[in-house]
């Protein structure tokens, strides 16, 4: 079973860049036909999709974050990463990485594997 | 943006009762909808994919239905471990989540 683990600084200063990494337990699965996603959850709030990167390198981002976000993939290190620039207090959240199985044959298969999440606080 | 509206926000029920959770989309998503369960301090867990397909290992008391804009997650008889927050999610357009329904013990 694939496992995901988020890592990164727990505290980021306003206007700086948030950088997180998701380590994937299997290098080969990172090259398979999946969408490697980031989702966040502000304290006491619901889930907000940040974006994903496909194994081909194609990316898609939440339009509300598009100008500030980028996701990259490094199969040699079995990981993918999130960068969010110009952060504010509104970016304080629990950040999850997750695998999106995508769609095929008319079916959407959902986000089947999630990391445990890492808390990021934006504060000076 | 496709907005998913879940209702009710909170459902207060007793073990053994039936839970019916609703998820309504602002425009058709076909069957590109999934349901998740989240317990305190845990990551969400995928229960249902493609609106009505139960993930392997998910108890049969969980079932999903619907298509287009109206979807339902039903828990036929609540077990103590089912009290949690449930989210719906669509991927017809880019990805959005509903606001969640908390199923609490009455």
Interface residues (C-beta under 8 A of the other chain):
Chain A: X37 X39 X46 X47 X48 X49 X52 X60 X62 X63 X96 X98 X100 X101 X102 X103 X106 X107 X108 X109 X110 X111 X112 X114 X115 X116 X117
Chain B: X1 X31 X32 X33 X34 X36 X42 X43 X44 X45 X46 X48 X49 X50 X53 X55 X87 X89 X91 X92 X94 X95 X96 X97 X98 X99 X100
